Amino acid sequence: MSRFAIDVTACWRPRVGMVTVAVELARALVAGRGADDFTLLCSRERPPALADLDCEAVLAPYRHEVVLKARWLPMVEPQLGCDAILYPYWPSPPRR
């Protein structure tokens, strides 16, 4: 069994373009997970399009992308114990 996280922190925006890709990719990965565990990394709340998804969610205290990438994600990543983290919308944080 593997543990994965998916960064959906940008998915509070209107659902067009890359937000749609990130949402649908997250839904497909969780649906086909087998024995693997998934955790959503969300900004403030779980995106409405992923509200019914059967997986854990970790909520950031804010939405500002620079703060998320520079402070919150590097702090929370080691605490998750994940084998890999998918960043479908923004690049991964520059420092860890």
mmCIF file of the C-alpha atoms, coordinates in Angstrom:
data_MODEL
# 
_entry.id   MODEL 
# 
loop_
_atom_site.group_PDB 
_atom_site.id 
_atom_site.type_symbol 
_atom_site.label_atom_id 
_atom_site.label_alt_id 
_atom_site.label_comp_id 
_atom_site.label_asym_id 
_atom_site.label_entity_id 
_atom_site.label_seq_id 
_atom_site.pdbx_PDB_ins_code 
_atom_site.Cartn_x 
_atom_site.Cartn_y 
_atom_site.Cartn_z 
_atom_site.occupancy 
_atom_site.B_iso_or_equiv 
_atom_site.pdbx_formal_charge 
_atom_site.auth_seq_id 
_atom_site.auth_comp_id 
_atom_site.auth_asym_id 
_atom_site.auth_atom_id 
_atom_site.pdbx_PDB_model_num 
ATOM 1  C CA . MET A 1 1  ? 0.000   0.000  0.000   1.00 0.00 ? 1  MET A CA 1 
ATOM 2  C CA . SER A 1 2  ? 1.234   3.464  -0.915  1.00 0.00 ? 2  SER A CA 1 
ATOM 3  C CA . ARG A 1 3  ? 0.223   6.863  0.374   1.00 0.00 ? 3  ARG A CA 1 
ATOM 4  C CA . PHE A 1 4  ? -0.244  9.810  -1.993  1.00 0.00 ? 4  PHE A CA 1 
ATOM 5  C CA . ALA A 1 5  ? -1.329  13.430 -1.705  1.00 0.00 ? 5  ALA A CA 1 
ATOM 6  C CA . ILE A 1 6  ? -2.863  15.660 -4.358  1.00 0.00 ? 6  ILE A CA 1 
ATOM 7  C CA . ASP A 1 7  ? -2.464  19.433 -4.220  1.00 0.00 ? 7  ASP A CA 1 
ATOM 8  C CA . VAL A 1 8  ? -5.871  20.947 -4.980  1.00 0.00 ? 8  VAL A CA 1 
ATOM 9  C CA . THR A 1 9  ? -5.170  24.257 -3.221  1.00 0.00 ? 9  THR A CA 1 
ATOM 10 C CA . ALA A 1 10 ? -5.935  26.222 -6.414  1.00 0.00 ? 10 ALA A CA 1 
ATOM 11 C CA . CYS A 1 11 ? -9.303  24.530 -6.907  1.00 0.00 ? 11 CYS A CA 1 
ATOM 12 C CA . TRP A 1 12 ? -11.313 27.196 -5.080  1.00 0.00 ? 12 TRP A CA 1 
ATOM 13 C CA . ARG A 1 13 ? -11.300 29.141 -8.360  1.00 0.00 ? 13 ARG A CA 1 
ATOM 14 C CA . PRO A 1 14 ? -14.051 28.797 -10.987 1.00 0.00 ? 14 PRO A CA 1 
ATOM 15 C CA . ARG A 1 15 ? -13.954 25.352 -12.561 1.00 0.00 ? 15 ARG A CA 1 
ATOM 16 C CA . VAL A 1 16 ? -12.351 25.962 -15.955 1.00 0.00 ? 16 VAL A CA 1 
ATOM 17 C CA . GLY A 1 17 ? -9.054  24.952 -17.573 1.00 0.00 ? 17 GLY A CA 1 
ATOM 18 C CA . MET A 1 18 ? -6.504  23.481 -15.180 1.00 0.00 ? 18 MET A CA 1 
ATOM 19 C CA . VAL A 1 19 ? -8.937  23.492 -12.254 1.00 0.00 ? 19 VAL A CA 1 
ATOM 20 C CA . THR A 1 20 ? -11.127 21.065 -14.207 1.00 0.00 ? 20 THR A CA 1 
ATOM 21 C CA . VAL A 1 21 ? -8.067  18.924 -14.977 1.00 0.00 ? 21 VAL A CA 1 
ATOM 22 C CA . ALA A 1 22 ? -6.988  18.883 -11.309 1.00 0.00 ? 22 ALA A CA 1 
ATOM 23 C CA . VAL A 1 23 ? -10.495 18.025 -10.057 1.00 0.00 ? 23 VAL A CA 1 
ATOM 24 C CA . GLU A 1 24 ? -11.099 15.247 -12.585 1.00 0.00 ? 24 GLU A CA 1 
ATOM 25 C CA . LEU A 1 25 ? -7.613  13.812 -12.121 1.00 0.00 ? 25 LEU A CA 1 
ATOM 26 C CA . ALA A 1 26 ? -8.103  13.711 -8.336  1.00 0.00 ? 26 ALA A CA 1 
ATOM 27 C CA . ARG A 1 27 ? -11.489 12.014 -8.753  1.00 0.00 ? 27 ARG A CA 1 
ATOM 28 C CA . ALA A 1 28 ? -10.047 9.402  -11.139 1.00 0.00 ? 28 ALA A CA 1 
ATOM 29 C CA . LEU A 1 29 ? -7.023  8.639  -8.952  1.00 0.00 ? 29 LEU A CA 1 
ATOM 30 C CA . VAL A 1 30 ? -9.136  8.163  -5.817  1.00 0.00 ? 30 VAL A CA 1 
ATOM 31 C CA . ALA A 1 31 ? -11.699 6.062  -7.695  1.00 0.00 ? 31 ALA A CA 1 
ATOM 32 C CA . GLY A 1 32 ? -8.991  3.698  -8.957  1.00 0.00 ? 32 GLY A CA 1 
ATOM 33 C CA . ARG A 1 33 ? -6.840  3.686  -5.853  1.00 0.00 ? 33 ARG A CA 1 
ATOM 34 C CA . GLY A 1 34 ? -7.079  0.008  -4.921  1.00 0.00 ? 34 GLY A CA 1 
ATOM 35 C CA . ALA A 1 35 ? -5.321  -0.353 -1.559  1.00 0.00 ? 35 ALA A CA 1 
ATOM 36 C CA . ASP A 1 36 ? -3.582  3.030  -1.795  1.00 0.00 ? 36 ASP A CA 1 
ATOM 37 C CA . ASP A 1 37 ? -4.441  6.029  0.379   1.00 0.00 ? 37 ASP A CA 1 
ATOM 38 C CA . PHE A 1 38 ? -4.959  9.551  -0.944  1.00 0.00 ? 38 PHE A CA 1 
ATOM 39 C CA . THR A 1 39 ? -4.992  12.875 0.870   1.00 0.00 ? 39 THR A CA 1 
ATOM 40 C CA . LEU A 1 40 ? -6.210  16.127 -0.659  1.00 0.00 ? 40 LEU A CA 1 
ATOM 41 C CA . LEU A 1 41 ? -4.243  19.275 0.164   1.00 0.00 ? 41 LEU A CA 1 
ATOM 42 C CA . CYS A 1 42 ? -6.878  22.020 0.154   1.00 0.00 ? 42 CYS A CA 1 
ATOM 43 C CA . SER A 1 43 ? -6.921  25.760 0.760   1.00 0.00 ? 43 SER A CA 1 
ATOM 44 C CA . ARG A 1 44 ? -9.339  26.555 3.584   1.00 0.00 ? 44 ARG A CA 1 
ATOM 45 C CA . GLU A 1 45 ? -12.004 23.994 2.607   1.00 0.00 ? 45 GLU A CA 1 
ATOM 46 C CA . ARG A 1 46 ? -12.421 20.962 0.409   1.00 0.00 ? 46 ARG A CA 1 
ATOM 47 C CA . PRO A 1 47 ? -13.393 22.041 -3.123  1.00 0.00 ? 47 PRO A CA 1 
ATOM 48 C CA . PRO A 1 48 ? -17.159 21.522 -3.681  1.00 0.00 ? 48 PRO A CA 1 
ATOM 49 C CA . ALA A 1 49 ? -16.462 19.259 -6.668  1.00 0.00 ? 49 ALA A CA 1 
ATOM 50 C CA . LEU A 1 50 ? -14.466 16.954 -4.345  1.00 0.00 ? 50 LEU A CA 1 
ATOM 51 C CA . ALA A 1 51 ? -16.758 17.129 -1.309  1.00 0.00 ? 51 ALA A CA 1 
ATOM 52 C CA . ASP A 1 52 ? -18.017 13.568 -1.737  1.00 0.00 ? 52 ASP A CA 1 
ATOM 53 C CA . LEU A 1 53 ? -14.620 12.027 -2.467  1.00 0.00 ? 53 LEU A CA 1 
ATOM 54 C CA . ASP A 1 54 ? -13.747 9.186  -0.089  1.00 0.00 ? 54 ASP A CA 1 
ATOM 55 C CA . CYS A 1 55 ? -10.350 10.362 1.115   1.00 0.00 ? 55 CYS A CA 1 
ATOM 56 C CA . GLU A 1 56 ? -8.714  12.467 3.784   1.00 0.00 ? 56 GLU A CA 1 
ATOM 57 C CA . ALA A 1 57 ? -8.308  16.229 3.323   1.00 0.00 ? 57 ALA A CA 1 
ATOM 58 C CA . VAL A 1 58 ? -5.810  18.580 4.962   1.00 0.00 ? 58 VAL A CA 1 
ATOM 59 C CA . LEU A 1 59 ? -6.945  22.204 5.014   1.00 0.00 ? 59 LEU A CA 1 
ATOM 60 C CA . ALA A 1 60 ? -4.566  25.126 4.742   1.00 0.00 ? 60 ALA A CA 1 
ATOM 61 C CA . PRO A 1 61 ? -5.473  28.190 6.809   1.00 0.00 ? 61 PRO A CA 1 
ATOM 62 C CA . TYR A 1 62 ? -5.342  30.535 3.790   1.00 0.00 ? 62 TYR A CA 1 
ATOM 63 C CA . ARG A 1 63 ? -5.592  30.717 -0.007  1.00 0.00 ? 63 ARG A CA 1 
ATOM 64 C CA . HIS A 1 64 ? -2.688  32.912 -1.075  1.00 0.00 ? 64 HIS A CA 1 
ATOM 65 C CA . GLU A 1 65 ? -0.595  30.778 -3.450  1.00 0.00 ? 65 GLU A CA 1 
ATOM 66 C CA . VAL A 1 66 ? 2.764   32.299 -2.579  1.00 0.00 ? 66 VAL A CA 1 
ATOM 67 C CA . VAL A 1 67 ? 2.240   31.664 1.132   1.00 0.00 ? 67 VAL A CA 1 
ATOM 68 C CA . LEU A 1 68 ? 0.952   28.156 0.408   1.00 0.00 ? 68 LEU A CA 1 
ATOM 69 C CA . LYS A 1 69 ? 4.004   27.255 -1.676  1.00 0.00 ? 69 LYS A CA 1 
ATOM 70 C CA . ALA A 1 70 ? 6.596   29.068 0.420   1.00 0.00 ? 70 ALA A CA 1 
ATOM 71 C CA . ARG A 1 71 ? 5.380   28.228 3.930   1.00 0.00 ? 71 ARG A CA 1 
ATOM 72 C CA . TRP A 1 72 ? 2.454   25.860 4.325   1.00 0.00 ? 72 TRP A CA 1 
ATOM 73 C CA . LEU A 1 73 ? 3.236   23.071 1.833   1.00 0.00 ? 73 LEU A CA 1 
ATOM 74 C CA . PRO A 1 74 ? 6.918   22.705 2.855   1.00 0.00 ? 74 PRO A CA 1 
ATOM 75 C CA . MET A 1 75 ? 5.789   22.516 6.491   1.00 0.00 ? 75 MET A CA 1 
ATOM 76 C CA . VAL A 1 76 ? 2.964   20.010 5.957   1.00 0.00 ? 76 VAL A CA 1 
ATOM 77 C CA . GLU A 1 77 ? 4.623   17.733 3.361   1.00 0.00 ? 77 GLU A CA 1 
ATOM 78 C CA . PRO A 1 78 ? 6.904   15.899 5.831   1.00 0.00 ? 78 PRO A CA 1 
ATOM 79 C CA . GLN A 1 79 ? 4.013   15.432 8.269   1.00 0.00 ? 79 GLN A CA 1 
ATOM 80 C CA . LEU A 1 80 ? 1.913   13.588 5.683   1.00 0.00 ? 80 LEU A CA 1 
ATOM 81 C CA . GLY A 1 81 ? 4.203   10.586 5.343   1.00 0.00 ? 81 GLY A CA 1 
ATOM 82 C CA . CYS A 1 82 ? 3.373   10.303 1.628   1.00 0.00 ? 82 CYS A CA 1 
ATOM 83 C CA . ASP A 1 83 ? 5.315   8.346  -0.944  1.00 0.00 ? 83 ASP A CA 1 
ATOM 84 C CA . ALA A 1 84 ? 4.570   11.020 -3.573  1.00 0.00 ? 84 ALA A CA 1 
ATOM 85 C CA . ILE A 1 85 ? 2.656   14.289 -3.938  1.00 0.00 ? 85 ILE A CA 1 
ATOM 86 C CA . LEU A 1 86 ? 0.993   15.308 -7.184  1.00 0.00 ? 86 LEU A CA 1 
ATOM 87 C CA . TYR A 1 87 ? 0.910   19.001 -8.083  1.00 0.00 ? 87 TYR A CA 1 
ATOM 88 C CA . PRO A 1 88 ? -1.469  19.116 -11.087 1.00 0.00 ? 88 PRO A CA 1 
ATOM 89 C CA . TYR A 1 89 ? -2.068  22.884 -11.045 1.00 0.00 ? 89 TYR A CA 1 
ATOM 90 C CA . TRP A 1 90 ? 1.024   24.685 -9.745  1.00 0.00 ? 90 TRP A CA 1 
ATOM 91 C CA . PRO A 1 91 ? 4.648   23.525 -9.602  1.00 0.00 ? 91 PRO A CA 1 
ATOM 92 C CA . SER A 1 92 ? 5.857   21.971 -6.382  1.00 0.00 ? 92 SER A CA 1 
ATOM 93 C CA . PRO A 1 93 ? 7.299   24.251 -3.672  1.00 0.00 ? 93 PRO A CA 1 
ATOM 94 C CA . PRO A 1 94 ? 10.786  25.533 -4.526  1.00 0.00 ? 94 PRO A CA 1 
ATOM 95 C CA . ARG A 1 95 ? 12.294  24.481 -1.172  1.00 0.00 ? 95 ARG A CA 1 
ATOM 96 C CA . ARG A 1 96 ? 11.742  21.642 1.215   1.00 0.00 ? 96 ARG A CA 1 
# 
